[in-house]
Amino acid sequence: MQHLNEETLVAHHYRDAEDGAAVAQHLRDCPACAAQYEELRLVLALVDDASIPEPAGNYGEEVWRRLRWKLGSEKKKRKAWQPLAAVAAALIAVFFLGQWWNARNATATAPLQASHNRPAGGSEVRTAPEGADANAGSRILLVVVSDHLESSERMLLEVANADPERGLRNPADRAGELVASNRIYRQTAAQRGDARIANVLSDLEPILVELSHAGTTIDGEELQQLQERIDAKGLLFKVRVSSARDEAPVRTHNPTTTSL
Amino acid sequence: MEMTDAVNVERARQGDADAFRLLVERHSRPIFRVAYRMTGNEHDADDVVQETFLRAYRQIHNFEDRANFSTWLHRIAINCSLDLLRSRGRHEKQYGGDAEALEHEISTEAPQPDRLLLSAELQVHVTAALERLTGNERTAFMLRHFEGMPVEEIGKTLGIQVNAAKHTIFRAVRKLREALQPFVRSTPCST
């Protein structure tokens, strides 16, 4: 009788042997192989008994305590990039909407321009698309910025209405997000030559920065000073007016088109 | 998946930190045991536990409801352990513990199996035998012996062929057998 080799015995132990039934039968018939198998089983049982250090009774709580800190910083990282990603997406939308708008106006006004530009005994009429571009870009930017202005308005209202004795809690996180968006919108508005939006955002930014640097609570003198600054600049009014004007252009006709 | 796990996983997905805390507290110990077997030391096992829950938190949205949360966590823990071992270059070479020094600490006199059985000294011999395994041998052995992972899956986990995985397990068992044979009471052959 040919004995089972070691590899087959190991495979049989883990039920990986190709012909488990034949191996089992052999082990019943062959005491030498059965002894080998028993020895193998005992060795592996020793490994089973190998001790594993038992963690402290509150191990789960301890793991959570350390983990919570790490998860907290993960959340902060997420919070930091999410609003920026949203702003970036909005600006990309501004770009493509602007392109689309230009293309649309160029197509719509081309035949009309041809007739207007034709010398008819007078000076050449100024072409419409330049003015249309500026208006369209500004309008699209306003639509995109409107959410930001509304959020900022809510934040300013909260500060303006807060009782200096009771203070304002946790303004830093929200203000931090608004600062990041504000910077990008302000730069975009300035680049597009939209001075009105750029100015409002420019006035808004120092207040938001200050709020973002605040601790868990702003109270007393600090809060009062902020309220005075908001009031002195008429900031709440400016932000509100800008928000309100954002909605209007959507309903207004394109002046270039109507004049034609 | 047990009801409590299912509920807590769902709540954790919705951002409930308390629900995730309950999952951490409930599964920390079993995950520590897997990690300890894989890494061979308490400190590394502790790091693996942290990393496992961190990855679970990031990937909890990918967890399939039909799956067993504990099995899923075990799988993450095994991957974390492998990453740790690979990062330290311990995967291919001998496991890393000083097996000889460990054995030198105990009596050089041949011990009687009866006296040694379940004794602290025997633990040292077992630990030393495990530390003589290469990283791959130890991992393959642990996955098959303690986790009951099929050989095919062990092969996938280690990035080797099924036959190679089978042979790796065999090599590990043979090394353990050679090291621990003197300490077992073998049944005398009756023929």
Interface residues (C-beta under 8 A of the other chain):
Chain A: E6 E7 V10 A11 H13 Y14 D16 P31 A32 A34 A35 E38 E39 L40 L42 V43 L44 L46 V47 D49 A50 S51 I52 P53 P55 Y59 G60 E61 V63 W64 R66 L67 R68 K70 L71 E74
Chain B: A17 F20 R21 V24 E25 R26 H27 S28 R29 F32 R33 Y36 R37 E42 V49 Q50 F53 L54 Y57 R58 L118 L122 Q123 V126 T127 A129 L130 R144 H145 V151 K166 H167 I169 F170 V173 R174 L176 R177 L180 Q181 F183 V184 R185 S186 T187 P188 C189 S190 T191
